[in-house]
C-alpha cells in the first residue's frame, strides 16, 4: 500500500548536531517513487533515495548517503 501527503508541509527548527537554523519540506510523491530526500542547500541539489543500499554506518542515528550528500536522523521522517 502506497501513501503520500496531501500537500507540502514545512518544518523549521534547529539542527540536532549543528544547532543551525534549518527547514525541511515534505511534498507529495509520484506513484512508485519511494521516499527521496533532495538536498536543496547543496550545489546541484543532490538526491538521496531512502533505500537500504544508501544506509551509512553511524552511531545512534540513521544516515543515508549518495556521493557526498548526507541526510541524518531520517528515522524521524520515515515511519
Residue frames as qw, qx, qy, qz and C-alpha x, y, z in Angstrom:
[[0.000, 0.889, 0.458, 0.000, 0.00, 0.00, 0.00],
 [0.428, 0.203, 0.008, 0.881, 1.38, 3.38, -1.00],
 [0.163, -0.882, -0.414, 0.158, 0.57, 6.67, 0.69],
 [0.416, 0.266, -0.013, 0.869, 1.69, 10.27, 0.35],
 [0.057, -0.457, -0.416, 0.784, 0.87, 13.59, 1.97],
 [0.337, 0.764, 0.551, -0.025, -1.97, 15.67, 0.55],
 [0.286, 0.920, 0.006, 0.267, 0.16, 18.80, 0.16],
 [0.516, 0.434, -0.423, 0.606, 3.50, 20.35, 1.09],
 [0.625, -0.763, -0.163, 0.011, 4.38, 20.63, 4.78],
 [0.430, 0.612, -0.386, 0.540, 7.39, 22.65, 6.03],
 [0.748, -0.593, -0.227, 0.193, 9.09, 22.03, 9.35],
 [0.298, 0.752, -0.283, 0.515, 11.53, 24.59, 10.78],
 [0.753, -0.656, -0.026, 0.041, 13.85, 24.40, 13.76],
 [0.096, -0.824, 0.558, 0.022, 17.46, 23.86, 14.75],
 [0.741, 0.337, -0.581, -0.027, 19.78, 21.13, 13.52],
 [0.878, -0.472, -0.074, -0.029, 20.40, 18.44, 16.14],
 [0.848, -0.115, 0.012, 0.518, 24.14, 18.25, 15.50],
 [0.436, 0.362, 0.089, 0.819, 24.89, 21.76, 14.20],
 [0.140, -0.589, -0.459, 0.650, 22.47, 23.99, 16.07],
 [0.032, -0.077, 0.378, 0.922, 21.98, 25.86, 12.78],
 [0.540, 0.374, 0.278, -0.701, 18.58, 27.11, 11.68],
 [0.080, -0.065, 0.900, 0.424, 17.12, 24.50, 9.30],
 [0.654, 0.254, 0.206, -0.682, 13.94, 23.69, 7.44],
 [0.169, -0.025, 0.942, 0.288, 12.59, 20.65, 5.65],
 [0.589, 0.234, -0.024, -0.773, 9.65, 20.46, 3.27],
 [0.378, 0.084, 0.921, 0.035, 7.77, 17.22, 2.72],
 [0.432, 0.330, -0.257, -0.799, 5.98, 17.14, -0.62],
 [0.874, 0.194, 0.320, -0.309, 3.58, 14.67, -2.25],
 [0.272, -0.398, 0.786, 0.388, 5.33, 11.97, -4.27],
 [0.616, 0.292, -0.466, -0.564, 4.56, 10.39, -7.61],
 [0.953, -0.100, 0.142, -0.248, 3.32, 6.81, -7.56],
 [0.966, 0.080, -0.008, 0.247, 6.13, 4.23, -7.22],
 [0.328, 0.801, -0.286, 0.410, 8.78, 6.90, -6.49],
 [0.729, -0.237, -0.469, 0.439, 9.54, 5.85, -2.92],
 [0.338, -0.909, -0.100, 0.222, 10.96, 8.27, -0.37],
 [0.648, 0.413, 0.030, 0.639, 13.54, 10.67, -1.79],
 [0.351, -0.795, -0.124, 0.479, 15.48, 13.39, 0.03],
 [0.519, 0.686, 0.116, 0.496, 16.65, 16.39, -2.03],
 [0.523, -0.492, -0.150, 0.679, 19.50, 18.42, -0.54],
 [0.298, 0.860, 0.299, 0.287, 18.39, 21.78, -1.95],
 [0.320, -0.922, 0.147, 0.161, 21.05, 23.51, 0.17],
 [0.607, -0.360, 0.541, 0.457, 23.88, 21.83, -1.79],
 [0.234, 0.536, -0.460, -0.668, 25.11, 22.61, -5.32],
 [0.294, 0.127, -0.847, -0.424, 23.31, 20.51, -7.91],
 [0.694, -0.179, 0.186, -0.672, 20.53, 19.61, -5.46],
 [0.243, 0.232, -0.940, -0.059, 21.73, 16.01, -4.96],
 [0.796, -0.214, -0.171, -0.540, 19.11, 13.32, -4.39],
 [0.030, -0.288, 0.914, -0.283, 19.37, 10.64, -1.71],
 [0.690, -0.184, -0.506, -0.483, 16.93, 7.75, -2.00],
 [0.545, -0.424, 0.542, -0.479, 15.69, 6.11, 1.20],
 [0.921, 0.144, -0.330, -0.150, 16.88, 2.61, 0.40],
 [0.863, -0.460, 0.143, 0.149, 18.97, 0.10, 2.35],
 [0.792, 0.288, 0.080, 0.532, 21.79, 0.50, -0.18],
 [0.182, 0.747, -0.060, 0.637, 22.21, 4.14, 0.90],
 [0.671, -0.735, -0.068, -0.066, 22.49, 3.47, 4.66],
 [0.405, 0.610, -0.500, 0.462, 25.82, 4.58, 6.17],
 [0.676, -0.300, -0.569, 0.360, 27.33, 3.40, 9.43],
 [0.033, -0.554, 0.198, -0.808, 26.68, 5.95, 12.19],
 [0.229, -0.155, -0.828, 0.488, 26.16, 5.62, 15.94],
 [0.048, 0.464, 0.653, -0.597, 22.67, 6.18, 17.40],
 [0.398, 0.601, 0.071, -0.689, 21.09, 7.52, 14.22],
 [0.718, 0.379, 0.547, 0.202, 20.15, 6.55, 10.69],
 [0.012, -0.683, 0.314, 0.660, 22.23, 8.21, 7.97],
 [0.760, 0.494, 0.408, 0.110, 21.63, 7.95, 4.24],
 [0.206, -0.634, 0.380, 0.641, 24.28, 8.95, 1.70],
 [0.737, 0.565, 0.331, 0.165, 24.61, 9.37, -2.03],
 [0.522, 0.600, -0.103, 0.597, 28.01, 10.57, -3.17],
 [0.269, 0.181, -0.425, 0.845, 28.94, 13.47, -0.89],
 [0.453, -0.414, -0.095, -0.784, 25.32, 14.18, 0.10],
 [0.250, -0.111, -0.887, 0.372, 24.14, 13.01, 3.52],
 [0.504, -0.508, -0.131, -0.686, 20.84, 13.15, 5.37],
 [0.253, 0.127, -0.834, 0.474, 20.91, 12.26, 9.06],
 [0.224, 0.157, 0.716, -0.642, 18.34, 11.16, 11.65],
 [0.375, 0.002, -0.540, -0.754, 15.96, 10.26, 8.84],
 [0.224, -0.268, -0.930, 0.113, 14.19, 7.79, 11.13],
 [0.091, 0.413, 0.471, -0.774, 12.19, 10.78, 12.40],
 [0.407, 0.354, -0.240, -0.807, 10.70, 11.27, 8.91],
 [0.480, 0.110, -0.796, -0.353, 10.20, 7.63, 7.99],
 [0.253, -0.077, 0.793, -0.549, 7.50, 5.69, 9.69]]
